[in-house]
Amino acid sequence: MADSFASKTFTALSALHPNMANLKIIGIVIGKTDVKGFPDRKNIGSERYTFSFTIRDTPTHFVNATSWGNEHYIRSLSDSFRVGECVIIENPLIQRKELEREEKFSPATPSNCKLLLSENHSTVKVCSSYEVDTKLLSLIHLPVKESCDYYSLGDIVANGHSLDGRIINVLAAVRSVGEPKYFTTSDRRKGQRCEVKLYDEMESSFAMICWDNESILLAQSWMPRETVIFASDVRISFDKFRNCMTATVISKTIITTNPVNTIVDVYTVEQLKVKALKNEGKADPLYGILYAYISTLNIDDETTKVVRNRCSGCGYIVNEASSTCTTCNKDSSKFRSVFLSFDMLIDLTDHTGTLHSCSLTGSVAEETLGCTVNSKKGSMFRNISKLSSLPPKDRLFW
């Protein structure tokens, strides 16, 4: 762990057993459900609220946590953290998992225990990403299933009706992310829906539907034609209206964004240039790991050249003069389909040469610069200036 946590003692998830008390657990949130209300049997006419999330502290250990309580407490707790954040949980109740009943609706975990959080005894605190071990942060990119245990989109389409109703794993790239659509059900409950189009080397477009707010929020962070996802335990069904197969995110689903465990090839700058020339004109992208430093980071450009509006439908930059997406041909002001994103060019250098005009965008740019795209401009540029003033050896890029 980082120095700030060196003096604190955490219980590993692998060591949990029922009736343990006074525990302090640290882990990264890899999955989360929406808040739901249920009639309170003890207080007729009132409701109890609940939500669940899944935390992980090693590649092989992750557990589910559930909290019950009144609406204010549950919504406040749920809103205090998101998928991808590290949390410290104090004083949870450790219970034995009812395997058959719980894993029907919750993510399957290797642990035989679960965590129960109560308002009076338990606390959940979000850790800064700069305070925790990078090994813990990297777990967000590690699928919870074997990396080879998935169906390609082509396999799903080919198998057709035989997969209808099955729960399987999918590995694919994101083609587009639709805008969330909100509605009210017949019993006056509010709902939402978002359609994500996936693709791989076999299928050019395959629909995945998100019905819960948590998965929709996660999907809005994906960059079309850049993001790859490993979706474990999605439901496959045949859509009679479209006459095609679709995937649906359910309460068991855990989505891993940009899984890296399958990317193991390490290149130098010189090797990447040679590979790029050989790969020129081919549709298949080239993936690999480069150990280099940021040798050029231009902070003299106007703000409009650092932060751009992108279309949430296709991910491409929106024309600022006309406020339209030339790819989707949408009027951004009318469709409200834009989001702010860092968009800057950097140079990467190692001992063999330099890669010029590399794109640094989105959440990767935010992590590198240490600020979000919605931060105050002064704070943003102070962070950029601080990074650019570091010696090259301290500007490592990985």
Disulfide bonds with the S-S distance in Angstrom:
none
